[in-house]
Structure formats: C-alpha cells, structure tokens
Amino acid sequence: MKRLSLTQRLTLVFALMLVISSALILVIQDQNRKQYSDAMMQNLSRNLASSIAKSSVLMNAEGTARPALKQLFGQMMSYNPSVEVYLLDTQGRILANDAPVGHLHRQQIDVRSVQKLLQGAALPVYGDDPRSLADKKVFSAAPIQDGNRTLGYLYVILQGENYQQLQQGVLTSVLRSSMLWSVVVIILCGLIAGGCAYYWVTRPVRKLTQQVVSREDALEHFAALPYSTSQDEVAQLHNAFIDMAKRIAMQVQALELKDQQRREFVANISHDLRTPLMSIQGYLETLSVKANSLTDAERSRYLQIALTQSEKVGMLAQQLFELARLEHGVVTPQCERFSLPDLVQDVLQKFELPFDNAQLQFAVDIQPGLPMIDADMSMIERVLTNLIDNAIRHTPLGGNITLRIWSEDQKVMLELEDSGPGISYELSQTLFERPSIIDTNRRDNGGLGLVIVRRMLQLHRGDIVLKKAPGACFQLFVPQ
C-alpha cells in the first residue's frame, strides 16, 4: 500500500467500496425478494388450509382415521407438489402426514406461529418446517372445530421440499448469470471511478505538486500566487503552501538582511579600528625615527595623541564586547525595586563639573509620587549616563538641557531634551541600529552607545524613541 500512488490508492479504495456496497445491496435485495415472495405466496394461499378443512372431515371427537388422511394428503400434494399437509392437535403434535419415510424430523410444531397467523399478523409469518430442524417456512393454517371446541389445526407448508429443490436449481443458473454481470458492472464502475479519481480528484493535487517540484523559483512563484477562494481541501492546501512560501521568503530576506548587516558591521568596525590604530602607529613611528630631533613639547603632544587614540580603541572594543553580550543573552538584568528619580539625582551629581565647564542650564521636572520600578539599577544608570553625556557633548556653551519624569499607563516615562543642533532625518532612521559602513554621518557622529542603550531597555521590556524637537529629544519608558 505504501508503494502505491495517491491515484492508485483512491482507485483501489473506490473499487473496494463498490464491491462491498454491491455485495451488501445484493444480500439486502435477496432478503427483500425472499420476504416479498413469501408474503405474496402466503397472502394468496391464506385460505388454502381452510378450504381443505371444509372439503373433508379431518378430525372429530373420536379421533382421526390416519390411513384415510394419509391418502387424502397424498392426493392434495400430487395436485400441488409445492405444498405439504399436516394435521396437528391443539399442542402442535403431528397427528397425520404423508411425508416419505425418514423425511419427518419434527414431531411437534410451535402453535404460537399458527395462532399469530390466524390472528391476522403482518405477513410473512414463518412457522416450523416438520422436515427440517432449522428452517422456517411460510404456511397456511386453519382450525378444526367441533362446535365451539377446537380439536386441532390443519397445517399446510406452502414451500415444501419439492418446491425448494426446483427453486434451488433455477436460482443456481440465475445467480451465476447475475453474479457474472455484477462482477462486470463492478469492474466497469471501478475503472470509471479510478478515471474520475485520476482526472478530477487528484488533478489539483498533481498540479500543485508540479508547481512545487518543477520550478527552480518555486518559492518566489508560490509567494506571488493569489489565494484560492475555493473551500475544498486542495484549495486549503494550496493557500497553506502560499502562506508557508511567504513566511520562508520573509525569513530568507531577514537572514539576508542580518548577514548583510553583519558584513557591514564587521567592515565598519574594521574601519573604525583601523583609523585610530594607524594614527597610533604613525605617531609612535615618528617618535621612534625622529626621537633626537623632536622637542619636548612635540614629543609630549605626539604621546598625548597616541594615548587618546588608544583610549578610543579601548572604548570601541569595550562597546563591541558589551553589545555582543547583550545581543546573545549573556547578560540578564538583576532586577530590584528602586526609585528612578533618586537614581537620576545620583547620576546628575557626576556631571556637575561638566555642566559648569560648558555653562549649561539643566532643568529637572519630576512628577511627585512616582511609583518605584523593578529593574537592574546598574543598567538603568548606564542608560542615563550615556544619554546625559551625549546631551552635554552636543549642546553648545550656554545651552539648555531639560529632563522630565512622569508616570503613564503602568510605565515610568523619562524624556531628555537639549538645545543642540538636533539629529538629521537620515541619521534618525538608523540611530538605534548597528552602524553601516556606508553611513558616513553615523560613523562620524557616534559609535554604539545608543544601540547599547536600546538593547538594555529592551531587556527590561522597555524602549527608547527619538522625538521631533528643535534639538535632540529622547523619550524612554520602563514598566513599573
């Protein structure tokens, strides 16, 4: 069965169903035919026993004349070979019959069937066959009475042994012909059903299979196909293939984008590392080659530049390491309950000197009664430190920085706005993503600080966005 195709299996199933159905129909029709034939015969011969009983004296109070009855029954059966006549007493015991020696297998008949027939029950009514221990046959019966007293019954089997032998001979030839034609019809119906299954039932499946296996661009082809409006199973399978193709296409595009971002990120980091490293190498080579001709001031300036570039390389390496840990789940927030306004005040104390040196005006607007948040204090402190440091570096002398904190929809909101030049639209589109090698503005204006900030907030089920404002305005939230 496993080696058969879908079409062959459907054809085989249909053929088996036809064979079983045809066999059941033949059995049911044979049963119905037999019951109909028995009911018709019993109905036509209902008064046969009564006519025989009226034509002769079969029993009186003194008993029966068995030899005379045997002769009478023999004459009746010679006139109609299909019937068998029996005389019964009120208990169903056989008193007289004309059965050949050795053919009588019952000495008593169940009179309940006789009474059932005499009471007008629905036909056919079957009674015991005296010549068989198992068979039931239709019969005609009549009571034998002496005044108001019932002496016995005349019991006439309507389909005797002779009738059964003749019927079997005729039925054998008829059944052979009928079975032969039935087999021919079933085979033809099976072939027709197989053809219908092949051309009608499996055609959409084969078409779908061809679309899947015969095209090199089957994925793109399926993703572009319209959905079927039919409600059958093949149409549902077709629509499921389209959904699967679209999901796979989206996943492939996402993987390609991730791979492209990875390559760009590696190239970008290589560029960012190469520039300070070449600067460090250049100044160190200058110090090595021209050590005797440089003044102390030049030597000190070259060393300071090399040290500054070395710090830049170290900071970038640290950011890369931290971002990798955040993205790969190495770092998990160690949450605790604390007050965000208290943490803000602690962070601001670290920037008092930079505020004074840049002559900046810093305003804080904190909504009273703010709820505590459940977060990693060190991560949130890193977020605040990065944002405030960026605001200080990009705000001109004498500028303003405003920090607002409030509660909204089960979240604690924080907004930091500065009066600096702001962020261009092009840069704002990729501000929280890994920098690209082709994004020269992003590469010249910052590294991975904002990317790390967003990853940390996302670990807390929070996020950060850039709002439209004259300067730069960052808004973030952390769930309570």
C-alpha positions as CSV (number, residue, x, y, z in Angstrom):
1,M,0.0,0.0,0.0
2,K,2.9,2.4,0.8
3,R,4.3,2.0,-2.7
4,L,1.0,2.9,-4.4
5,S,0.4,6.5,-5.6
6,L,-2.4,8.6,-4.3
7,T,-4.4,8.0,-7.5
8,Q,-3.9,4.2,-7.3
9,R,-4.9,4.2,-3.6
10,L,-8.0,6.2,-4.3
11,T,-8.9,3.9,-7.2
12,L,-8.4,0.8,-5.0
13,V,-10.5,2.3,-2.2
14,F,-13.3,3.2,-4.6
15,A,-13.2,-0.2,-6.1
16,L,-13.4,-1.9,-2.7
17,M,-16.2,0.3,-1.7
18,L,-18.1,-0.5,-4.8
19,V,-17.5,-4.3,-4.3
20,I,-18.6,-4.1,-0.7
21,S,-21.6,-1.9,-1.5
22,S,-22.7,-4.1,-4.3
23,A,-22.4,-7.3,-2.2
24,L,-24.5,-5.6,0.6
25,I,-27.0,-4.5,-2.0
26,L,-27.3,-8.0,-3.4
27,V,-27.7,-9.5,0.0
28,I,-30.4,-6.9,1.0
29,Q,-32.2,-7.3,-2.3
30,D,-32.2,-11.1,-2.0
31,Q,-33.6,-10.9,1.6
32,N,-36.2,-8.4,0.4
33,R,-37.1,-10.5,-2.6
34,K,-37.5,-13.6,-0.5
35,Q,-39.7,-11.8,2.1
36,Y,-41.8,-10.2,-0.7
37,S,-42.2,-13.6,-2.5
38,D,-43.0,-15.3,0.8
39,A,-45.5,-12.6,1.7
40,M,-47.2,-12.8,-1.7
41,M,-47.4,-16.6,-1.6
42,Q,-48.8,-16.7,1.9
43,N,-51.3,-14.0,1.1
44,L,-52.5,-15.8,-2.0
45,S,-52.7,-19.2,-0.1
46,R,-54.0,-17.8,3.2
47,N,-57.4,-19.7,2.7
48,L,-55.9,-22.9,1.3
49,A,-55.9,-24.8,4.7
50,S,-59.4,-23.5,5.4
51,S,-60.7,-24.8,2.0
52,I,-59.2,-28.2,2.6
53,A,-60.6,-28.4,6.1
54,K,-64.1,-27.6,4.9
55,S,-64.0,-30.1,2.0
56,S,-63.4,-33.1,4.2
57,V,-63.9,-34.4,7.7
58,L,-60.4,-34.5,9.1
59,M,-61.0,-34.9,12.8
60,N,-63.9,-35.5,15.2
61,A,-64.3,-36.1,18.9
62,E,-63.5,-39.8,18.4
63,G,-60.1,-39.1,16.8
64,T,-58.7,-39.4,13.2
65,A,-58.6,-42.0,10.5
66,R,-54.9,-41.8,9.8
67,P,-54.8,-44.1,6.7
68,A,-57.6,-42.1,5.1
69,L,-55.9,-38.8,5.9
70,K,-52.6,-40.0,4.6
71,Q,-54.3,-40.9,1.3
72,L,-56.1,-37.6,1.2
73,F,-52.9,-35.6,1.9
74,G,-51.1,-37.6,-0.8
75,Q,-53.7,-36.7,-3.3
76,M,-53.5,-33.0,-2.4
77,M,-49.8,-32.9,-2.7
78,S,-49.9,-34.7,-6.1
79,Y,-52.3,-31.9,-7.3
80,N,-49.9,-29.2,-5.9
81,P,-46.4,-30.7,-5.4
82,S,-45.1,-27.5,-3.7
83,V,-47.3,-28.0,-0.6
84,E,-47.0,-30.3,2.4
85,V,-50.1,-31.0,4.5
86,Y,-50.0,-31.9,8.2
87,L,-52.7,-32.5,10.8
88,L,-51.9,-31.1,14.3
89,D,-53.5,-31.3,17.6
90,T,-54.0,-28.3,19.9
91,Q,-50.5,-28.7,21.3
92,G,-48.9,-28.8,17.8
93,R,-48.2,-32.5,17.8
94,I,-48.3,-34.0,14.3
95,L,-51.2,-36.5,14.0
96,A,-51.2,-37.2,10.3
97,N,-48.9,-36.5,7.3
98,D,-47.8,-38.0,4.0
99,A,-44.0,-37.4,4.3
100,P,-41.7,-40.2,2.9
101,V,-40.1,-42.4,5.5
102,G,-37.1,-40.7,7.1
103,H,-38.1,-37.1,6.0
104,L,-40.0,-36.1,9.0
105,H,-37.6,-34.6,11.6
106,R,-40.1,-32.9,13.9
107,Q,-43.0,-34.5,15.8
108,Q,-44.4,-31.2,17.1
109,I,-44.9,-27.7,15.7
110,D,-44.8,-24.4,17.7
111,V,-48.5,-23.4,17.6
112,R,-47.7,-19.8,18.5
113,S,-46.9,-19.1,14.9
114,V,-50.2,-20.7,13.9
115,Q,-52.2,-18.6,16.3
116,K,-50.2,-15.5,15.2
117,L,-51.3,-16.1,11.5
118,L,-54.9,-16.8,12.5
119,Q,-55.0,-13.6,14.5
120,G,-54.1,-11.6,11.3
121,A,-50.5,-10.7,11.9
122,A,-48.5,-8.9,9.2
123,L,-47.2,-11.2,6.5
124,P,-45.0,-13.1,6.1
125,V,-45.4,-15.2,9.2
126,Y,-42.9,-18.1,9.4
127,G,-43.6,-21.4,11.1
128,D,-41.6,-24.6,11.9
129,D,-40.8,-27.0,9.0
130,P,-41.6,-30.6,10.0
131,R,-39.0,-31.9,7.6
132,S,-36.1,-29.6,8.9
133,L,-34.9,-28.8,12.4
134,A,-33.6,-25.4,11.5
135,D,-35.7,-24.0,8.6
136,K,-38.7,-21.7,9.0
137,K,-41.3,-21.5,6.1
138,V,-44.5,-19.7,5.2
139,F,-47.6,-21.7,5.7
140,S,-51.4,-21.7,5.7
141,A,-53.4,-22.9,8.7
142,A,-57.0,-23.4,9.7
143,P,-58.5,-24.6,12.9
144,I,-60.5,-27.8,13.0
145,Q,-63.5,-27.4,15.3
146,D,-66.3,-29.4,16.7
147,G,-68.9,-26.7,17.5
148,N,-67.1,-24.1,19.6
149,R,-64.3,-26.5,20.6
150,T,-61.0,-26.5,18.7
151,L,-59.8,-30.1,18.1
152,G,-56.6,-29.3,16.2
153,Y,-55.2,-27.5,13.2
154,L,-54.6,-28.2,9.5
155,Y,-51.0,-27.0,8.8
156,V,-50.0,-26.6,5.2
157,I,-46.4,-25.8,4.3
158,L,-46.5,-23.7,1.1
159,Q,-42.9,-24.2,0.0
160,G,-42.2,-27.9,0.5
161,E,-39.1,-30.0,-0.3
162,N,-40.1,-30.3,-4.0
163,Y,-40.6,-26.6,-4.3
164,Q,-37.2,-25.9,-2.6
165,Q,-35.3,-28.3,-4.9
166,L,-36.8,-26.8,-8.0
167,Q,-36.2,-23.3,-6.7
168,Q,-32.5,-24.1,-6.0
169,G,-32.0,-25.4,-9.5
170,V,-33.4,-22.4,-11.1
171,L,-31.7,-19.9,-8.7
172,T,-28.3,-21.5,-9.3
173,S,-28.4,-20.7,-13.0
174,V,-29.9,-17.3,-12.4
175,L,-27.4,-16.4,-9.7
176,R,-24.5,-17.4,-11.8
177,S,-25.6,-15.2,-14.6
178,S,-26.4,-12.4,-12.1
179,M,-23.1,-12.7,-10.3
180,L,-21.2,-12.6,-13.7
181,W,-23.0,-9.5,-14.8
182,S,-22.5,-8.0,-11.3
183,V,-18.7,-8.6,-11.5
184,V,-18.6,-7.0,-14.9
185,V,-20.6,-4.0,-13.7
186,I,-18.4,-3.6,-10.6
187,I,-15.2,-3.7,-12.7
188,L,-16.6,-1.1,-15.1
189,C,-17.7,1.1,-12.2
190,G,-14.3,0.7,-10.6
191,L,-12.5,1.7,-13.8
192,I,-14.8,4.7,-14.2
193,A,-14.3,5.6,-10.5
194,G,-10.5,5.3,-11.0
195,G,-10.6,7.5,-14.0
196,C,-12.7,10.1,-12.2
197,A,-10.3,10.0,-9.3
198,Y,-7.3,10.4,-11.6
199,Y,-8.7,13.3,-13.7
200,W,-10.9,15.0,-11.2
201,V,-9.9,14.3,-7.6
202,T,-6.1,14.2,-8.0
203,R,-5.8,16.7,-10.7
204,P,-5.5,19.8,-8.4
205,V,-3.0,17.8,-6.2
206,R,-0.9,16.9,-9.2
207,K,-1.0,20.4,-10.4
208,L,0.1,21.6,-7.0
209,T,2.9,19.1,-7.0
210,Q,4.1,20.2,-10.4
211,Q,4.2,23.8,-9.2
212,V,6.3,22.8,-6.2
213,V,8.9,20.5,-7.9
214,S,9.1,21.7,-11.5
215,R,10.2,25.3,-10.9
216,E,13.6,26.4,-9.7
217,D,12.0,29.6,-8.3
218,A,9.1,27.7,-6.7
219,L,9.4,29.7,-3.5
220,E,9.1,33.1,-5.2
221,H,6.5,31.7,-7.6
222,F,4.3,30.5,-4.7
223,A,4.7,33.6,-2.7
224,A,3.4,35.7,-5.6
225,L,0.4,33.5,-6.3
226,P,-3.1,34.7,-5.4
227,Y,-5.1,32.8,-2.7
228,S,-7.7,30.4,-3.9
229,T,-11.3,31.2,-3.0
230,S,-12.5,27.6,-3.0
231,Q,-13.4,25.8,0.2
232,D,-12.1,22.3,-0.6
233,E,-9.1,20.6,1.0
234,V,-6.8,21.0,-2.0
235,A,-7.5,24.8,-2.1
236,Q,-6.8,25.0,1.6
237,L,-3.5,23.1,1.0
238,H,-2.7,25.5,-1.9
239,N,-3.3,28.5,0.4
240,A,-1.2,26.9,3.1
241,F,1.7,26.5,0.6
242,I,1.3,30.2,-0.2
243,D,1.5,31.2,3.4
244,M,4.5,28.9,4.0
245,A,6.2,30.3,0.9
246,K,5.6,33.8,2.1
247,R,6.9,33.0,5.6
248,I,10.0,31.3,4.2
249,A,10.6,34.2,1.8
250,M,10.3,36.7,4.7
251,Q,12.7,34.6,6.8
252,V,15.2,34.3,3.9
253,Q,15.0,38.1,3.5
254,A,15.5,38.6,7.2
255,L,18.5,36.2,7.2
256,E,20.0,38.0,4.1
257,L,19.5,41.4,5.9
258,K,21.1,40.1,9.0
259,D,24.0,38.7,7.0
260,Q,24.4,42.0,5.2
261,Q,24.3,43.9,8.5
262,R,26.9,41.5,9.9
263,R,29.2,42.1,7.0
264,E,28.7,45.8,7.1
265,F,29.2,45.8,10.9
266,V,32.5,43.9,10.6
267,A,33.6,46.2,7.8
268,N,32.6,49.3,9.8
269,I,34.3,48.2,12.9
270,S,37.4,47.3,10.9
271,H,37.3,50.9,9.5
272,D,36.7,52.4,13.0
273,L,39.6,50.4,14.5
274,R,41.9,50.9,11.5
275,T,41.8,54.7,11.7
276,P,43.0,55.1,15.4
277,L,45.4,52.2,15.1
278,M,47.1,53.8,12.1
279,S,47.2,57.1,13.9
280,I,48.8,55.4,16.9
281,Q,51.3,53.6,14.7
282,G,52.1,56.8,12.8
283,Y,52.9,58.9,15.9
284,L,54.8,56.0,17.5
285,E,56.9,55.6,14.4
286,T,57.5,59.3,14.3
287,L,58.7,59.3,17.9
288,S,60.9,56.3,17.1
289,V,62.5,57.7,14.0
290,K,62.8,61.4,15.0
291,A,63.4,60.9,18.7
292,N,66.6,63.0,18.6
293,S,65.2,65.9,16.6
294,L,61.8,66.4,18.4
295,T,61.4,69.0,21.1
296,D,60.0,68.0,24.4
297,A,56.7,69.8,23.6
298,E,56.4,67.9,20.3
299,R,57.3,64.6,21.9
300,S,54.6,65.2,24.6
301,R,52.0,66.2,22.1
302,Y,52.6,63.1,20.0
303,L,52.4,60.8,23.0
304,Q,49.2,62.5,24.1
305,I,47.6,62.0,20.6
306,A,48.7,58.3,20.6
307,L,47.2,57.9,24.1
308,T,43.9,59.5,23.1
309,Q,43.6,57.2,20.1
310,S,44.5,54.2,22.2
311,E,41.7,55.1,24.6
312,K,39.3,55.4,21.6
313,V,40.2,51.9,20.5
314,G,39.8,50.6,24.0
315,M,36.4,52.2,24.4
316,L,35.2,50.8,21.0
317,A,36.4,47.3,21.9
318,Q,34.6,47.6,25.2
319,Q,31.4,48.7,23.4
320,L,31.6,45.8,21.0
321,F,32.1,43.3,23.8
322,E,29.2,44.7,25.8
323,L,26.9,44.7,22.7
324,A,27.7,41.1,21.9
325,R,26.9,40.1,25.5
326,L,23.6,41.9,25.4
327,E,22.5,40.5,22.0
328,H,23.4,36.9,22.8
329,G,21.7,36.7,26.1
330,V,24.9,36.5,28.2
331,V,23.8,39.5,30.3
332,T,20.4,39.3,32.2
333,P,19.0,42.1,34.3
334,Q,19.4,41.7,38.0
335,C,16.2,43.4,38.9
336,E,15.4,45.2,42.2
337,R,12.9,47.8,43.3
338,F,14.2,51.3,43.4
339,S,13.2,54.9,42.7
340,L,14.1,56.3,39.3
341,P,14.2,60.0,40.5
342,D,16.7,59.1,43.2
343,L,18.9,57.3,40.7
344,V,18.6,60.4,38.4
345,Q,19.8,62.7,41.2
346,D,22.8,60.4,41.8
347,V,23.8,60.4,38.1
348,L,23.4,64.2,37.8
349,Q,25.9,64.7,40.6
350,K,28.6,63.0,38.4
351,F,28.0,65.7,35.8
352,E,28.1,68.8,37.9
353,L,31.6,69.7,36.8
354,P,30.9,69.2,33.0
355,F,27.7,71.3,33.4
356,D,29.7,74.1,35.0
357,N,32.5,73.9,32.4
358,A,30.0,74.1,29.5
359,Q,27.9,76.8,31.2
360,L,24.8,74.7,30.7
361,Q,21.4,75.3,32.3
362,F,19.9,71.9,33.5
363,A,16.2,71.8,34.4
364,V,14.5,68.8,36.0
365,D,10.7,68.2,36.1
366,I,9.7,65.2,38.1
367,Q,6.1,64.3,38.8
368,P,5.5,63.8,42.5
369,G,4.5,60.4,43.9
370,L,6.1,58.3,41.1
371,P,6.0,54.6,41.7
372,M,9.1,52.5,42.0
373,I,10.3,50.4,39.1
374,D,11.6,46.8,39.1
375,A,14.8,46.9,37.0
376,D,18.6,46.5,37.0
377,M,19.9,49.6,38.7
378,S,23.4,49.4,37.0
379,M,21.9,49.1,33.5
380,I,19.4,52.0,34.0
381,E,22.3,54.1,35.4
382,R,24.3,53.2,32.3
383,V,21.4,54.3,30.1
384,L,21.0,57.7,31.9
385,T,24.8,58.3,31.9
386,N,25.0,57.7,28.1
387,L,22.1,60.0,27.3
388,I,23.2,62.8,29.6
389,D,26.8,62.6,28.3
390,N,25.6,62.8,24.7
391,A,23.4,65.8,25.6
392,I,26.4,67.6,27.2
393,R,28.7,66.9,24.2
394,H,26.1,68.1,21.6
395,T,24.8,71.2,23.4
396,P,26.6,74.4,22.7
397,L,28.0,76.7,25.5
398,G,25.3,78.3,27.5
399,G,22.6,75.9,26.2
400,N,19.8,74.2,28.0
401,I,19.1,70.6,28.9
402,T,15.7,69.5,30.3
403,L,14.8,66.2,31.9
404,R,11.2,65.2,32.6
405,I,9.9,62.1,34.5
406,W,6.3,61.1,34.8
407,S,4.0,58.0,35.1
408,E,1.7,56.9,32.3
409,D,-0.2,53.6,31.6
410,Q,1.7,51.5,34.1
411,K,5.0,52.8,32.8
412,V,7.5,55.3,34.1
413,M,8.4,57.8,31.3
414,L,11.7,59.8,31.0
415,E,12.4,62.5,28.4
416,L,15.7,64.2,27.9
417,E,15.8,67.3,25.6
418,D,18.7,69.5,24.7
419,S,19.1,72.8,22.7
420,G,21.8,71.4,20.4
421,P,21.6,71.3,16.6
422,G,19.5,68.1,16.7
423,I,19.7,65.0,14.6
424,S,19.1,64.9,10.8
425,Y,16.3,62.8,9.4
426,E,18.6,60.5,7.6
427,L,20.6,59.7,10.7
428,S,17.5,59.3,12.9
429,Q,16.3,56.4,10.7
430,T,19.3,54.2,11.8
431,L,20.1,55.8,15.1
432,F,19.4,52.8,17.2
433,E,20.7,50.2,14.8
434,R,24.2,49.0,14.2
435,P,26.1,51.5,12.1
436,S,26.7,50.8,8.4
437,I,29.9,51.2,6.5
438,I,28.1,53.4,4.0
439,D,26.6,55.6,6.7
440,T,29.4,58.2,7.0
441,N,27.3,60.6,9.1
442,R,26.6,57.9,11.7
443,R,30.1,56.8,11.8
444,D,31.5,60.3,12.3
445,N,28.9,61.2,14.9
446,G,29.0,58.4,17.3
447,G,29.5,54.7,17.9
448,L,27.4,52.0,19.6
449,G,26.3,53.9,22.7
450,L,22.6,54.3,21.6
451,V,22.5,50.8,20.3
452,I,23.6,49.5,23.7
453,V,21.1,51.8,25.4
454,R,18.2,50.4,23.4
455,R,19.2,46.8,24.0
456,M,19.4,47.4,27.7
457,L,15.9,48.9,27.8
458,Q,14.5,46.1,25.7
459,L,15.8,43.6,28.2
460,H,13.5,45.4,30.7
461,R,10.6,45.3,28.3
462,G,11.1,49.0,27.7
463,D,12.2,51.1,24.6
464,I,13.5,54.4,23.5
465,V,12.5,56.7,20.7
466,L,13.7,60.0,19.2
467,K,11.0,62.7,19.2
468,K,10.8,65.6,16.9
469,A,12.1,68.8,18.6
470,P,14.3,71.8,17.9
471,G,17.2,69.9,19.4
472,A,17.6,66.2,20.3
473,C,14.8,64.8,22.4
474,F,14.9,61.2,23.6
475,Q,12.0,59.6,25.3
476,L,12.2,56.2,27.0
477,F,10.0,54.1,29.3
478,V,10.4,51.3,31.8
479,P,7.5,49.2,33.1
480,Q,6.6,49.7,36.7
